[in-house]
């Protein structure tokens, strides 16, 4: 299927929001206007809803006071864009005629980067109508609304055609859903050999359940962080074979150090830093190929 083939708006015959929890998640993101997401996106018009990787430039902390906040914001945005670039690096066989899916697409940042890098058709799905509206407006402003589209859909049941995708990713959205349901839907959508890539936080099974800091993160974002083992159990059950598993924990700590010093700190920074440093929380990249029918 090429990008000139326009699939109709997907429908499943069921409501998008199917539980009180899903409705609460949608309400949270519909009302979210956190400067840590908005101000960073205003740097270059690319709006993310995830964290960053890599060392930050300490010189931003020595910028004169009147310009320091803007310098820190720009550096944080550089790190979060580097995270999305790293995720996309793990799609190695995507051609311009392929179709991609962004599961939990937020305000669209990773989708626009994927389209710029690979071409092709990108569809994003989100349970937040506000995010979908924002992202589609961004697509129109960028002149790519015919090939990058965002849909008010549940990523557990997207309504897209079976076998229609060559690549799917989730970027810090899996903690809101059941992994077995999610990977079953992704297995349905992906062609044989199609690739799934995710970046996610997960708690460390070895330390024996959620730590206090991980529980604080759950509460802050109204999410349900999964144990590390659950990702691999669910992937295997749905005919996915991991090809790369990368521990990004050490690479994301500098982002959180800088965010704690930034004008957009939210108060959750210390929980992340404690959880990462004590080893109860991991930040992973997983890429896996679909080998099922």
C-alpha positions as CSV (number, residue, x, y, z in Angstrom):
1,X,0.0,0.0,0.0
2,X,1.4,3.4,-1.0
3,X,0.8,6.8,0.6
4,X,-1.7,7.6,-2.2
5,X,-4.1,4.9,-0.9
6,X,-6.3,6.6,1.5
7,X,-7.7,4.3,4.1
8,X,-11.1,5.5,5.5
9,X,-11.3,6.8,9.0
10,X,-11.0,3.6,11.1
11,X,-14.1,2.4,13.0
12,X,-14.5,-0.5,15.4
13,X,-18.2,-0.2,16.3
14,X,-17.2,0.3,20.0
15,X,-16.7,3.4,22.0
16,X,-13.1,4.7,22.1
17,X,-13.1,5.0,25.9
18,X,-14.3,1.7,27.5
19,X,-13.6,2.0,31.2
20,X,-13.6,4.5,34.0
21,X,-9.8,4.3,34.0
22,X,-9.5,5.1,30.2
23,X,-11.9,8.0,30.7
24,X,-9.8,9.4,33.5
25,X,-6.6,9.1,31.4
26,X,-8.3,10.9,28.5
27,X,-9.5,13.6,30.9
28,X,-6.0,14.1,32.3
29,X,-4.5,14.6,28.8
30,X,-7.4,16.7,27.5
31,X,-6.8,19.1,30.3
32,X,-2.9,18.9,30.4
33,X,-1.2,22.2,29.5
34,X,2.0,21.6,31.3
35,X,4.8,24.1,30.4
36,X,7.3,21.2,30.4
37,X,5.6,20.1,27.2
38,X,4.3,23.4,25.8
39,X,7.4,25.6,26.3
40,X,9.8,23.0,24.9
41,X,7.7,22.5,21.8
42,X,7.7,26.3,21.2
43,X,11.4,26.2,20.6
44,X,11.0,24.9,17.1
45,X,7.3,23.9,16.8
46,X,8.0,20.2,17.5
47,X,5.9,19.1,20.5
48,X,6.9,16.0,22.4
49,X,5.4,14.2,25.4
50,X,8.4,12.3,26.5
51,X,11.8,12.6,28.2
52,X,15.3,13.1,26.9
53,X,18.6,11.2,26.6
54,X,22.2,12.3,26.5
55,X,24.5,14.6,28.4
56,X,23.4,18.2,28.6
57,X,25.7,21.1,28.0
58,X,26.6,22.5,31.5
59,X,27.2,25.9,29.9
60,X,23.5,26.6,29.8
61,X,23.6,26.9,33.6
62,X,26.1,29.8,33.3
63,X,24.1,31.8,30.9
64,X,23.2,35.3,32.2
65,X,20.1,35.2,34.4
66,X,17.9,37.1,31.9
67,X,18.5,34.4,29.2
68,X,19.2,31.3,31.4
69,X,15.7,29.9,31.4
70,X,15.4,30.0,27.7
71,X,18.8,28.3,27.3
72,X,17.8,25.5,29.6
73,X,14.5,25.0,27.8
74,X,16.2,24.8,24.5
75,X,18.7,22.3,25.8
76,X,16.0,20.1,27.3
77,X,14.2,20.2,23.9
78,X,17.4,19.1,22.2
79,X,17.6,16.1,24.6
80,X,14.0,15.0,24.0
81,X,14.3,15.3,20.3
82,X,17.5,13.2,20.5
83,X,15.4,10.5,22.3
84,X,12.9,10.4,19.4
85,X,15.7,10.2,16.9
86,X,17.2,7.3,18.8
87,X,13.8,5.5,18.7
88,X,13.5,6.1,14.9
89,X,17.1,4.8,14.4
90,X,15.7,1.3,15.1
91,X,13.5,1.2,12.0
92,X,16.0,0.0,9.5
93,X,13.9,-1.2,6.6
94,X,11.2,1.5,6.2
95,X,10.6,2.7,2.6
96,X,8.7,5.8,1.4
97,X,5.6,3.7,0.5
98,X,5.3,2.1,3.9
99,X,2.7,2.9,6.5
100,X,3.5,3.6,10.1
101,X,1.6,3.9,13.4
102,X,2.3,6.0,16.4
103,X,0.5,4.5,19.4
104,X,-0.3,7.2,21.9
105,X,0.8,10.0,19.6
106,X,0.5,13.0,22.0
107,X,0.9,16.3,20.2
108,X,2.6,14.6,17.2
109,X,6.3,15.2,17.6
110,X,7.6,11.7,16.9
111,X,5.1,11.3,14.0
112,X,6.4,14.4,12.2
113,X,10.0,13.3,12.7
114,X,9.2,9.9,11.3
115,X,7.5,11.4,8.2
116,X,10.4,13.7,7.6
117,X,12.9,10.9,7.9
118,X,11.1,8.1,6.0
119,X,8.3,9.6,4.0
120,X,5.3,7.4,3.7
121,X,2.0,7.6,5.6
122,X,2.0,8.1,9.4
123,X,-1.1,7.7,11.5
124,X,-1.2,8.6,15.2
125,X,-3.8,7.4,17.7
126,X,-4.7,8.9,21.0
127,X,-7.5,8.8,23.5
128,X,-7.1,12.5,24.0
129,X,-9.4,14.5,21.6
130,X,-7.5,17.7,22.6
131,X,-4.2,16.2,21.6
132,X,-5.6,14.8,18.3
133,X,-7.0,18.2,17.4
134,X,-3.7,19.9,18.3
135,X,-1.6,17.4,16.3
136,X,-3.8,17.6,13.2
137,X,-3.6,21.4,13.3
138,X,0.2,21.0,13.4
139,X,0.0,18.7,10.4
140,X,-1.9,21.3,8.4
141,X,0.5,24.0,9.4
142,X,3.4,21.8,8.2
143,X,1.7,21.0,4.9
144,X,1.6,17.3,5.5
145,X,-2.0,16.7,6.5
146,X,-2.5,14.4,3.6
147,X,0.1,11.9,4.8
148,X,0.3,12.5,8.6
149,X,-3.0,12.1,10.3
150,X,-4.1,11.8,13.9
151,X,-7.2,9.9,15.1
152,X,-9.3,9.8,18.3
153,X,-8.8,6.1,18.7
154,X,-7.9,3.5,21.3
155,X,-4.6,1.9,20.5
156,X,-5.9,-1.4,21.9
157,X,-8.4,-1.5,19.1
158,X,-7.5,0.9,16.3
159,X,-9.8,-0.2,13.5
160,X,-7.0,0.0,10.9
161,X,-6.7,-2.9,8.4
162,X,-5.0,-6.1,9.4
163,X,-1.4,-6.3,8.1
164,X,-1.5,-2.7,7.0
165,X,1.6,-1.5,8.9
166,X,5.3,-2.0,8.4
167,X,6.3,-0.2,11.6
168,X,4.7,0.8,14.9
169,X,6.1,2.6,17.9
170,X,5.1,3.7,21.3
171,X,7.0,6.4,23.1
172,X,6.3,6.4,26.8
173,X,2.6,5.4,26.4
174,X,2.5,1.7,27.3
175,X,2.1,2.3,31.0
176,X,-1.5,3.3,30.4
177,X,-2.7,-0.1,28.9
178,X,-2.6,-3.8,29.3
179,X,0.5,-5.0,27.4
180,X,-1.0,-8.3,26.2
181,X,-4.0,-6.5,24.7
182,X,-1.7,-3.9,23.1
183,X,0.8,-6.3,21.6
184,X,-2.1,-8.5,20.3
185,X,-3.5,-5.5,18.4
186,X,0.0,-4.5,17.1
187,X,0.5,-8.1,15.9
188,X,-2.7,-7.9,14.0
189,X,-1.7,-4.6,12.4
190,X,1.9,-5.5,11.4
191,X,2.8,-7.4,8.4
192,X,5.1,-10.4,8.7
193,X,8.6,-9.0,9.6
194,X,7.2,-5.6,10.6
195,X,8.9,-3.9,13.5
196,X,7.7,-2.6,16.8
197,X,9.9,-0.1,18.8
198,X,9.1,1.3,22.2
199,X,10.8,3.4,24.8
200,X,9.3,3.1,28.2
201,X,9.9,3.2,31.9
202,X,9.4,0.0,33.8
203,X,10.0,-1.1,37.3
204,X,12.7,-3.6,38.1
205,X,11.4,-7.1,39.0
206,X,14.6,-7.9,40.9
207,X,14.0,-5.3,43.5
208,X,10.6,-6.8,44.3
209,X,7.7,-4.6,43.2
210,X,7.1,-0.9,42.9
211,X,9.3,1.2,45.0
212,X,8.0,4.3,46.8
213,X,9.5,6.5,44.0
214,X,7.9,4.4,41.2
215,X,4.5,4.6,43.0
216,X,4.9,8.4,43.2
217,X,5.5,8.5,39.4
218,X,2.3,6.4,38.9
219,X,0.3,8.7,41.0
220,X,1.6,11.8,39.4
221,X,0.8,10.7,35.8
222,X,-2.3,8.5,36.6
223,X,-0.5,5.6,35.0
224,X,0.3,2.0,35.9
225,X,4.0,1.3,35.3
226,X,4.6,-2.3,34.3
227,X,7.4,-4.6,35.6
228,X,10.2,-5.2,33.1
229,X,9.4,-8.9,32.7
230,X,5.9,-8.2,31.6
231,X,7.1,-6.6,28.4
232,X,9.0,-9.7,27.3
233,X,6.2,-12.1,28.3
234,X,3.6,-10.1,26.4
235,X,5.9,-9.7,23.3
236,X,6.6,-13.5,23.2
237,X,2.9,-14.3,23.6
238,X,2.1,-12.2,20.6
239,X,4.8,-13.5,18.2
240,X,7.3,-10.7,18.6
241,X,11.0,-11.5,18.8
242,X,13.2,-8.8,20.4
243,X,16.2,-7.8,18.3
244,X,17.5,-4.9,20.5
245,X,17.1,-4.2,24.2
246,X,18.9,-1.2,25.4
247,X,19.1,0.1,28.9
248,X,18.8,3.9,28.6
249,X,18.7,4.6,32.3
250,X,22.1,6.2,32.6
251,X,21.5,8.2,29.4
252,X,18.3,9.8,30.8
253,X,19.5,10.8,34.2
254,X,21.2,13.9,32.9
255,X,17.9,15.1,31.4
256,X,16.3,14.8,34.8
257,X,19.2,16.5,36.5
258,X,18.7,19.5,34.1
259,X,14.9,19.4,34.4
260,X,15.2,19.7,38.2
261,X,17.1,23.0,37.7
262,X,14.7,24.3,35.0
263,X,11.9,26.8,35.2
264,X,9.4,24.0,34.2
265,X,10.2,21.5,36.9
266,X,6.9,19.9,38.2
267,X,8.1,18.4,41.5
268,X,8.3,14.8,40.2
269,X,12.0,15.1,39.2
270,X,13.3,13.8,42.5
271,X,11.2,10.7,42.3
272,X,12.6,9.9,38.9
273,X,16.2,10.5,39.9
274,X,15.8,8.4,43.1
275,X,14.2,5.5,41.3
276,X,16.8,5.5,38.5
277,X,19.7,5.8,40.9
278,X,18.5,3.2,43.4
279,X,17.9,0.7,40.5
280,X,14.1,0.2,41.1
281,X,13.2,1.8,37.8
282,X,14.6,1.3,34.3
283,X,14.3,3.3,31.1
284,X,14.4,0.8,28.2
285,X,14.3,0.8,24.4
286,X,13.0,-2.4,23.0
287,X,12.8,-3.2,19.2
288,X,11.1,-6.4,18.1
289,X,10.1,-8.0,14.9
290,X,6.7,-9.6,14.3
291,X,7.1,-13.2,13.2
292,X,3.5,-14.4,13.5
293,X,0.9,-15.1,10.8
